């Protein structure tokens, strides 16, 4: 088995966080076994970690020049690793690979979060030692857990993250070798060349996208999300909807564009569409100076980061798409559910968010390899910096107490709301961005009529799903959700249940 990335990437620290990597100048059974145990416990759902033997470290980073493992020690180190890992309970074995790099040999241990957590290892290697510890990682350190953390470990024991679960409805044939090879080539994995000749299932095992049992080979959810041509076959509404309201929320003119396929591809396609169709640049010349003012209605970098985060953090077991709502004066990116409770309301308002309990660590790892997200709590800063550089208003981030949804809201640059007084050249112009008073009245009237229909329908039927209401009105589900949100804000309707089973009724 090979590790799912290359040693050059690991040594750079650009993709895999330093906290998930340990460097060892030589094999130290006692210390390394504790770290293997800690990575396997994966208390914070990091996706485990890596131990690289043959690299001296200083303050958690590699020291150059790299030393490597003497060729005479490689076999004995591997045998000792195998022997000592048998001391972990329950049984756990990291993936071990000998790597040639810069004319030297290194031993890389990939320690993904185990399916049989919690794990323990001996406190010491002394023969009379009987004490075992459930080691965990804190930042870049392997430590003994507190009593509360031990409780958390046992509480998490049977909670394998959704993206890392085996999908019993899928078959190995649902994974596409072309998509896999394209990914491996893009991230420059050592597995790419092996994928041309090695058994397909073994490649999938090396990438940890299938079950480990030899007698029962099934894809994991993360594998289907990235390497199935139709992931929505297994995860309905795994898609991104870009919905434009040229006449405002009250208008009848709605432009919808849906992006499906592997989640990294739908993300790229949606971003390209937004860049080409939604993003507009304006150049304002001034008679008193040579330099013109250049700005965008929305900075692309901010939209890119917010949408990437939505793909990263959404719940793929909930039947709700990610929705990008484009109005005349704002863009809203809506995903379900919201963040966990470690992200406070105060933190959202101040753009200071620290969250280590990621919902989809495996998805995050793949997205980071593709440089589609960083996953280091830098997203909010990146968004705010991009908006500030463009001269745009500050964003808003919204969720509710139940954390049932999350909205990233961006407001249009003020220069696009003002009438031009000088020579103005636009790279692109949005269509139908103005409406007259008569149109506004008609639109509002139609919305009021639909609201009344929904209320009467609920009086007769009680609780209803979005699809039921959309069918009754003859509208899209996207438009229906907008009207329902207005009714909730009006205090006339309430929602209940999780997103995939959400229902609405009169308050």
C-alpha positions in Angstrom: 0.0 0.0 0.0 1.2 3.5 -0.8 0.5 6.7 1.0 -2.2 8.9 -0.7 0.2 11.9 -1.3 3.9 12.4 -1.9 6.7 13.1 0.5 7.5 16.4 -1.2 4.0 17.7 -0.4 4.3 16.5 3.2 7.6 18.2 3.7 6.3 21.5 2.3 3.5 21.7 4.8 1.3 23.5 2.2 -1.4 20.9 2.0 -1.2 18.7 5.1 -1.1 20.8 8.3 2.1 20.6 10.3 0.0 19.5 13.3 -0.8 16.3 11.4 2.8 15.4 10.6 5.6 14.2 13.0 9.2 14.0 11.9 11.5 11.4 13.5 15.2 11.3 12.9 15.1 7.6 13.7 12.5 5.0 14.7 11.6 5.5 18.4 9.2 2.7 19.3 7.9 4.1 22.6 7.3 7.7 21.4 6.2 6.8 17.9 3.7 4.2 19.1 2.0 6.8 21.2 1.7 9.1 18.2 0.3 6.3 16.0 -2.3 5.7 18.7 -3.1 9.4 18.9 -3.6 9.7 15.1 -5.7 6.6 15.1 -8.0 8.0 17.8 -8.5 11.2 15.7 -10.5 12.9 18.5 -10.9 16.1 16.4 -11.7 14.3 13.2 -8.5 15.5 11.5 -8.2 12.4 9.3 -5.3 11.0 11.2 -1.7 12.0 10.4 1.7 11.1 9.1 5.0 10.1 10.7 8.1 10.5 8.6 11.2 8.6 9.7 14.6 9.9 8.6 13.9 13.7 9.1 15.2 15.7 11.9 12.7 18.3 13.2 12.9 21.7 14.8 9.7 23.4 16.2 7.6 20.9 14.3 9.2 21.5 10.9 11.8 19.5 8.9 15.4 20.4 9.2 17.5 20.5 6.0 19.5 18.9 4.7 17.4 15.8 5.1 19.3 12.9 6.7 17.2 9.9 5.6 17.2 6.3 7.0 20.4 4.3 6.5 19.7 1.5 4.0 21.0 -1.1 6.5 18.2 0.0 9.0 15.2 0.1 6.6 14.2 -3.6 7.0 14.8 -3.8 10.8 12.8 -0.6 11.3 9.9 -2.0 9.3 9.9 -5.2 11.2 10.0 -3.4 14.6 7.1 -1.1 13.5 5.0 -4.2 12.6 5.9 -5.8 15.9 5.2 -2.8 18.1 2.0 -1.8 16.4 0.6 -5.1 17.5 0.6 -3.7 21.1 -2.2 -1.2 20.1 -5.7 -2.2 21.2 -7.9 -2.8 19.4 -5.9 -4.0 16.5 -4.6 -1.1 14.3 -1.9 -1.0 11.7 -0.7 2.2 9.9 0.1 2.2 6.2 3.9 2.0 5.8 5.8 3.0 2.7 9.5 3.2 2.0 10.1 6.3 -0.1 13.2 7.3 -2.2 13.6 11.1 -2.1 16.7 13.2 -2.9 18.8 10.0 -3.2 17.9 9.0 0.4 15.4 6.6 1.9 12.6 7.5 4.2 9.9 5.5 6.0 6.5 7.2 5.9 3.7 6.0 8.2 0.2 7.1 7.2 -2.1 6.8 10.3 -5.7 7.5 9.3 -8.4 7.7 11.9 -9.4 4.2 12.8 -12.9 2.6 12.5 -12.6 0.9 15.9 -11.9 3.9 18.1 -10.9 4.4 20.9 -7.3 2.9 20.7 -4.8 2.6 23.5 -1.1 1.8 23.7 1.3 1.0 26.5 2.5 3.9 28.6 6.0 2.5 28.6 7.8 -0.4 26.8 8.8 -1.9 30.2 8.0 -5.6 30.4 6.1 -5.1 33.7 4.1 -2.2 32.5 0.4 -2.8 32.5 -0.9 0.7 32.1 -2.5 1.7 28.8 -3.3 5.2 27.6 -5.8 6.5 25.0 -3.4 9.0 23.5 -4.7 12.0 21.5 -3.3 14.9 19.5 -3.5 18.4 20.7 -2.1 20.8 18.1 1.2 19.2 17.2 1.6 17.2 20.4 0.8 13.7 21.5 -0.7 13.8 25.0 -2.6 11.9 27.6 -6.3 12.9 27.5 -8.2 14.4 30.3 -11.1 12.6 31.9 -13.5 14.6 29.7 -11.5 13.9 26.6 -11.6 10.2 27.4 -15.4 10.4 27.6 -15.4 12.2 24.2 -13.3 9.4 22.7 -15.8 6.8 23.8 -18.7 8.9 22.7 -17.1 9.2 19.3 -16.2 5.5 19.1 -19.1 4.5 16.8 -19.4 7.8 15.0 -17.5 7.3 11.8 -17.8 10.6 9.8 -20.3 10.4 7.0 -17.7 11.0 4.3 -15.5 8.1 5.6 -18.3 5.6 5.8 -18.7 2.6 3.5 -21.6 2.9 1.1 -23.3 -0.5 1.0 -25.5 0.5 -1.9 -22.6 1.2 -4.3 -20.3 -1.1 -6.2 -16.6 -0.8 -7.0 -17.6 -0.3 -10.6 -19.3 3.0 -9.6 -15.7 4.5 -9.1 -14.3 5.8 -12.3 -10.6 5.1 -13.1 -10.3 8.1 -15.4 -11.4 10.5 -12.7 -9.1 8.9 -10.2 -6.1 9.1 -12.5 -6.9 12.7 -13.4 -6.8 13.5 -9.7 -3.6 11.6 -8.9 -1.9 13.3 -11.9 -3.0 16.8 -10.8 -1.8 16.4 -7.2 1.4 14.7 -8.4 0.9 11.6 -6.3 3.3 8.7 -6.6 0.2 6.5 -7.1 -0.4 8.0 -10.6 2.2 5.8 -12.4 1.1 2.8 -10.3 -2.5 3.4 -11.4 -1.6 2.6 -15.0 -0.6 -1.0 -14.2 -1.7 -1.9 -10.7 -5.0 -3.5 -9.8 -7.8 -1.0 -9.7 -9.0 -2.1 -6.2 -5.5 -1.9 -4.8 -5.2 1.7 -6.1 -8.6 2.5 -4.4 -7.3 0.9 -1.2 -4.1 2.9 -1.3 -6.3 6.1 -1.5 -8.5 4.8 1.3 -11.7 5.3 -0.7 -12.9 1.7 -0.3 -13.5 -0.6 2.6 -10.5 -2.5 3.9 -12.0 -5.9 4.2 -10.7 -8.1 1.3 -13.9 -10.1 1.3 -16.2 -7.1 1.1 -15.0 -4.3 -1.2 -17.3 -1.4 -1.3 -16.7 2.3 -2.0 -16.6 4.9 0.8 -18.8 7.9 0.5 -15.8 10.3 -0.1 -14.7 8.1 -3.1 -18.2 8.3 -4.7 -18.3 12.1 -4.2 -15.1 12.7 -6.0 -14.7 9.7 -8.4 -18.2 8.8 -9.4 -19.6 10.3 -12.6 -23.0 10.6 -10.9 -22.6 11.2 -7.1 -26.2 12.4 -6.9 -27.2 8.8 -7.6 -26.1 8.1 -4.0 -26.5 11.5 -2.5 -29.6 13.2 -3.9 -29.3 17.0 -4.4 -25.5 16.9 -4.3 -25.4 19.9 -6.6 -24.8 23.6 -6.7 -27.8 25.8 -7.9 -26.9 29.3 -9.1 -30.3 31.1 -9.0 -30.5 34.7 -10.4 -33.3 37.1 -9.7 -33.0 39.8 -12.3 -36.2 41.4 -11.2 -35.7 41.0 -7.5 -37.0 38.3 -5.2 -40.6 39.4 -5.9 -40.2 38.9 -9.7 -41.3 36.0 -11.9 -38.2 36.0 -14.0 -35.8 33.5 -12.4 -32.7 32.1 -14.1 -31.5 28.8 -12.7 -28.3 26.9 -13.5 -27.5 23.6 -11.9 -24.1 22.0 -11.6 -23.7 18.3 -10.9 -21.1 15.6 -11.2 -18.0 15.0 -8.9 -18.1 17.6 -6.2 -14.7 19.2 -7.1 -15.8 19.4 -10.7 -19.2 20.9 -9.9 -17.4 23.5 -7.7 -15.1 24.5 -10.5 -17.9 24.6 -13.1 -20.1 26.8 -10.8 -17.2 29.1 -10.0 -16.4 29.5 -13.7 -20.0 30.3 -14.5 -20.0 32.9 -11.7 -16.8 34.4 -13.0 -18.1 34.6 -16.6 -21.7 35.6 -16.0 -22.0 37.2 -12.6 -18.7 39.0 -11.9 -18.5 42.4 -13.6 -15.6 44.9 -13.6 -16.1 48.6 -13.9 -13.5 51.2 -14.9 -14.1 54.8 -13.9 -11.9 57.4 -15.5 -11.2 60.8 -13.9 -10.5 64.1 -15.8 -8.0 65.2 -13.1 -5.7 62.2 -13.0 -4.4 59.5 -15.3 -5.2 56.6 -13.1 -8.7 55.1 -13.4 -10.6 53.4 -10.6 -11.1 49.7 -11.2 -13.3 47.5 -9.1 -15.7 44.6 -9.4 -19.3 44.2 -8.3 -18.1 41.3 -6.2 -14.4 40.1 -5.8 -14.1 36.7 -7.2 -11.7 35.5 -4.5 -14.4 36.1 -1.8 -17.1 34.2 -3.7 -14.6 31.4 -4.5 -13.6 31.0 -0.8 -17.2 31.0 0.5 -18.5 28.5 -2.1 -15.5 26.2 -1.5 -16.2 26.3 2.2 -19.9 25.5 1.5 -18.9 22.4 -0.5 -16.4 21.4 2.3 -18.8 21.8 5.2 -22.3 20.9 4.0 -24.0 17.7 5.1 -24.1 15.2 2.2 -26.8 13.1 3.9 -29.2 16.0 3.7 -31.3 16.4 0.6 -30.7 20.1 0.0 -28.5 21.6 -2.7 -26.0 24.4 -2.1 -27.7 27.5 -3.5 -26.1 30.7 -4.8 -28.8 33.4 -4.8 -27.9 36.4 -7.0 -30.0 39.4 -6.4 -29.6 43.0 -7.8 -27.6 44.2 -4.8 -26.2 41.0 -3.1 -25.1 37.4 -3.4 -26.1 34.8 -0.8 -24.5 31.4 -0.6 -26.8 29.1 1.4 -25.9 25.6 2.6 -27.3 23.1 5.1 -26.7 22.6 8.0 -24.9 25.4 9.8 -21.6 25.1 11.7 -21.2 23.2 15.0 -21.6 25.1 18.3 -17.9 25.7 18.7 -18.5 28.5 16.2 -20.2 31.2 18.2 -22.6 33.9 17.0 -20.2 36.5 18.3 -17.4 34.9 16.3 -19.4 35.1 13.1 -20.2 38.8 13.6 -16.5 39.6 14.3 -15.2 37.2 11.6 -13.2 35.4 14.2 -13.9 31.7 13.9 -12.0 28.7 15.3 -13.4 25.3 14.5 -11.5 22.1 14.6 -14.4 19.6 14.5 -14.8 19.5 10.7 -17.8 17.7 9.4 -16.0 16.3 6.3 -12.3 15.9 7.0 -11.8 13.4 4.1 -13.5 15.8 1.7 -11.4 18.6 3.0 -8.2 16.6 2.5 -9.1 16.0 -1.2 -10.1 19.7 -1.7 -6.8 20.9 -0.1 -4.8 18.6 -2.4 -6.6 20.2 -5.3 -5.9 23.7 -3.8 -9.6 24.4 -3.7 -9.6 25.2 0.1 -7.1 25.6 2.9 -9.1 24.4 5.9 -7.0 26.2 8.4 -9.6 28.7 9.7 -8.3 31.3 7.3 -11.4 31.4 5.1 -13.1 34.3 6.9 -9.9 36.4 6.8 -9.4 35.7 3.1 -13.0 36.7 2.3 -12.8 39.9 4.4 -9.4 40.8 2.9 -10.7 40.3 -0.7 -13.7 42.5 -0.1 -11.7 45.2 1.6 -9.2 45.2 -1.3 -12.1 45.7 -3.8 -13.7 48.5 -1.7 -16.8 46.3 -1.1 -19.0 46.4 2.0 -18.3 43.9 4.8 -20.0 40.5 4.5 -22.6 39.0 6.8 -22.6 35.4 8.0 -25.8 34.0 9.3 -27.1 30.9 11.1 -29.8 30.1 13.6 -29.7 28.8 17.1 -30.4 25.2 15.8 -27.5 25.6 13.3 -29.9 24.3 10.6 -28.4 26.5 7.8 -25.6 28.8 7.0 -25.6 31.9 4.8 -22.6 33.9 3.5 -23.9 37.2 2.3 -22.0 39.7 0.0 -23.2 43.1 -0.9 -22.5 44.7 -4.3 -19.9 47.4 -4.6 -21.4 50.8 -4.1 -20.0 51.9 -7.5 -22.6 49.7 -9.2 -25.5 51.3 -7.4 -24.6 54.9 -8.4 -25.4 56.6 -11.7 -22.1 57.2 -13.6 -21.1 60.8 -13.8 -18.0 60.2 -15.9 -16.8 58.1 -18.7 -17.4 54.5 -17.6 -16.4 51.3 -19.3 -17.7 48.0 -18.1 -16.1 44.7 -18.8 -19.5 43.1 -18.5 -23.0 44.5 -17.8 -25.7 42.7 -16.0 -29.1 42.3 -17.8 -32.3 43.6 -16.5 -30.8 45.4 -13.5 -33.4 48.1 -13.4 -37.1 47.9 -13.0 -39.9 50.4 -13.1 -42.5 51.1 -10.4 -45.2 49.3 -12.3 -43.2 46.1 -12.5 -42.4 46.4 -8.7 -46.1 46.5 -7.9 -46.9 43.5 -10.1 -44.1 41.5 -8.6 -45.1 42.3 -5.1 -48.8 41.5 -5.8 -47.8 38.1 -7.2 -45.7 37.3 -4.1 -48.6 38.3 -1.8 -50.9 36.0 -3.7 -48.5 33.1 -3.4 -48.1 33.8 0.3 -51.9 33.7 0.7 -52.1 30.4 -1.2 -49.4 28.8 1.0 -51.3 29.9 4.2 -54.6 28.5 2.9 -52.9 25.3 1.8 -51.3 24.9 5.2 -54.7 25.5 6.9 -56.1 22.6 4.9 -53.1 20.2 4.9 -51.1 21.1 8.0 -47.3 20.4 7.8 -45.9 20.5 4.3 -42.6 19.9 2.5 -41.0 22.4 0.1 -41.7 20.0 -2.8 -45.5 19.8 -1.9 -45.8 23.6 -1.8 -43.8 24.1 -5.0 -46.1 21.6 -6.9 -49.1 23.5 -5.6 -47.8 26.9 -6.7 -46.3 25.7 -10.0 -43.0 27.2 -9.0 -39.4 25.9 -8.6 -38.3 24.7 -5.2 -35.7 27.4 -5.2 -38.3 30.1 -5.6 -40.6 28.4 -3.1 -37.9 28.4 -0.4 -37.5 32.1 -0.9 -41.2 32.8 -0.3 -41.2 30.4 2.7 -38.3 32.3 4.2 -40.2 35.5 3.8 -43.2 34.0 5.6 -40.9 32.9 8.4 -39.6 36.4 8.7 -43.2 37.7 8.7 -43.8 35.5 11.7 -46.6 33.5 10.0 -44.8 30.2 9.3 -42.4 28.0 11.2 -40.1 25.1 10.2 -39.3 21.9 12.0 -37.1 18.9 11.6 -33.7 18.4 10.0 -33.1 19.8 6.6 -33.7 16.6 4.6 -37.0 16.1 6.4 -37.8 19.8 7.0 -41.5 20.7 7.1 -43.4 24.0 7.3 -46.6 24.8 9.1 -48.5 27.9 10.4 -47.2 29.5 13.5 
